[in-house]
């Protein structure tokens, strides 16, 4: 039986999501307390404080997020509240692209080194599964909640089949890319910080509802937008393979 916990983070909080992009994804070098010339290194450093030491152990860890039970090999996991398993609020994963493989001895040089030292073709991605709360909201409703923030209700056409909407002033612009994909409405928000009209860093994020009613969150860089649909599809498929049991919600 469904036990209502907290409301979905996305219910009536479109403004909060936009603010989070401005606060969390801007000046990541400032979050590290130093100036960084590489935006990838800045993002990596900002997230480092919440990571567990990576492990190549493939033993399964069983845990639940809300009423969904997952069983995941340890080497996929980088963030948990309780590493012994059991109930969780948020769980973080890290995989390679494009294969969506976990940490192994063979790919350590890609998965565990700073971005500047990664070998050619190495592009891991991190993602998080978060409890959906008592009132999970569809991606369509979440997008409708954002509409009042856009500078114009009419989108521009962007490459790769996206519509794009703009939020915020020119020196702290958020671009929202939207495209209907087979599983859901893909919504990607990119925080663009400009100096003399030159984009210095562009970090993008997606926060969406999963088929199991929990929520998916991940970040990447604007130059990876051509691969965003493939990343989203691969991540969602991978999560589905980890689901052991789901208590049906009314």
N, C-alpha and C positions, 0 to 999 in steps of 0.2 A: 504494500500500500504506500502511495506517495506521501512523504512527510515533508510538508513545506518548510524550507529553510530560509534562505534569504531571497529577495527578488533578484531577477536576472540583472547583472551589472549593466546590461544595455537598455533596460526599460527606462524610458524617459531620461536617459543620461547621454544623449548625443553630444550635448555641449561639454560634458565632462570628458568624453573620449577625445574631442578636438583639443581641449585644454591639456589633456595628458600628452598628446603629441607635441604640443608647443613646449611644455615644461620638461618632459622626460626625454624627448628625442632631440631637443635643441641643445646647443653647446655641450655635447657629451664630453668634449675635452675639458670643459669647466668642471663637470662632475668628477673627473679624475684629478682635479687640482693642478692641471698642467695643460700646456698648449700641445695639441697633437696635430701633425701634418697629415696623418692617415685617418679618415673617418671610420674605416673598418676597425682599426685599433681602438679608437675612442669608444665605439659601441661595445667592443669586447671588454674593455676595461670597466665600463659602467655596469655591466652585468656580472662581472667576476665575483663581486662580493656575495652573491646569492648562490653560487655554484658549489656543489659537492665535488670532491676529487674524482676525476673520471676513472672508470674501471673497465677492464676488458672481460670481467667475469660475466658469463652468459647465463648464470643461474637465474631462474624466473623469480620475480618479485610480484606478489599478489597484493592488490590494493583496491580500494573503492573510492570513487569520486561521486558524491551524492549517492544515487542508487545504482550506479553502474560499476560492475566488478571487472577489473583488468588484470591481465597477467603478462608481464613485460620482462624480457631479459634485462638484467642489470646494466649491460653495456649500452643500452639505449638511453639510460636515465642520467640526468645531471642535476636534478632539483626535486626534493621531496621534503615534506614536513617530518615524516616518520620513515626512516629508511628500513625499518623492519617490516613495513607494509601496513595494512589496515586502512582506516579511513583517512582520506587526504582532502585538502581543499584545492591544491594546485600541484601539478606534477610537470617537470620540465624534461624535455627530450633533446637529443642532438644526433643528427644523422648526416651522412655524406650526400652530396648531389652529384650526378642524377640518380644514383643507385639506391638511396635511402637506407644505407647500411649503418650499423652501429659501430662503436669503437672496437677495433681489433688491433693486434700487434702489427698487422700489415699496413694499417692506415693511420697509425699514431702520428706520423710526421705531418699529416693533414689535420687531424682532429684535435691535437693537443698543443699546437704551436701558435704563436701570435700571428695575426693575419699577414704581416709583412714577410714572414718566414715560411709561409705555406708554399708547397710545390705547385708548379703549373697545373691547372685543371682542378685544383682543390677548392671547393666552395661548400663547406658544411653549412647546415642551417639548424637553428634551434627553434623549438615550438613548445607551447604549454597547453595543457588541458586543464580547464578550470571548471569548478562546479557551476552548473547552470542555474541553481537556485529554484525557488518555488514557482516562478512564472517565466519559463524560457520564452524568448521572443524570437520570431523569425527574422532572417536577414532583411526581408522586405520591410518589416515594421521598423527595424533598426535604421534602415536607410531613410524611411519617411520621417523619422525623428530628427534626422540630420538636415533635412531640406531647408528649414528656416535659417540655418547658419550660412548657406551658400550665398555668394555675392550675386549670383544670377540663377533663376530657376531653370534656365536653358543651358544644357551642357555644351561644351565644345567636343569635337571629335578628336580622339587621341589615337596613336598607333595601336595595333594589335587588337582592334575591335572594342576598345574602351570608350565610354563617355567619361568626360572629366569635368568636375565642378571645382570651384575655387572658394576658399574661406580665408579670412584674415587679410592684414595689410601686406603690401608688396615685400616688406623686409622680413616678414614672418609668415609666409604663405603656406597654406595647406592645400594640396591637390587631392581630390577624392576621385579615384578611378573606379568605375562601375561596369560590370559585364555579367550578363546571364550565362552561366555555365551549366552543364548537365545536372549537377547535384544541388545547386543553390545560387543565390545572387552573390557574386564575388565583389567585395568592397575592399578597396585598398586605399589607405590614406598615407600621403607622403608629405613630410615636413621639409620645406625648402627654406633655407636661410641664406639670404643674399647680401653681398657686399659689393657695391658698385655694379649691381645688376649681374653679378657672376655667382652662380650657384656654388657654394663652398662644400656643402654636404647635403645629401638627400636620403634620409632614412624613411622607409615605408613600413607600414604595419597593417595587419589584417586581424580582425576580431569577429568571429562568426559562430553560428550555432552548428553543432555536430548532429549527425543522425541520432545519436543516443541522448540528445538534449543537453549534454554538457557543452562547453564552449572552447573554441580553439583560438589561440593567439600566437602570432609569429611575426618576425621582423626580417626585412631584407633591404637591399639597396636599389635605388631607382634604376640603375643600369641592369638590374636583373628582371625588370618588368617583362621583357619578352618571354621569360620562363615562368612567370608568376602563376599562370593557370596550371601548368604542369606541376609546379611545386605544391600548389594547393590540393590538386587531385591526388598526388602521391602521398602527402601527409595524411589526408583524410582516409585514404585506403589503408595506410599503415595502422592508423589508430583502430580502424574497424577490425583488423586482424588480432588486436590485443583484447578485444571485448570477450569476456567469458560468459557473463550473465548480466542481464538488465532487468531490474524490477519494473514492470510496466507501470506507467503513470496514467492516471485517468485523463 
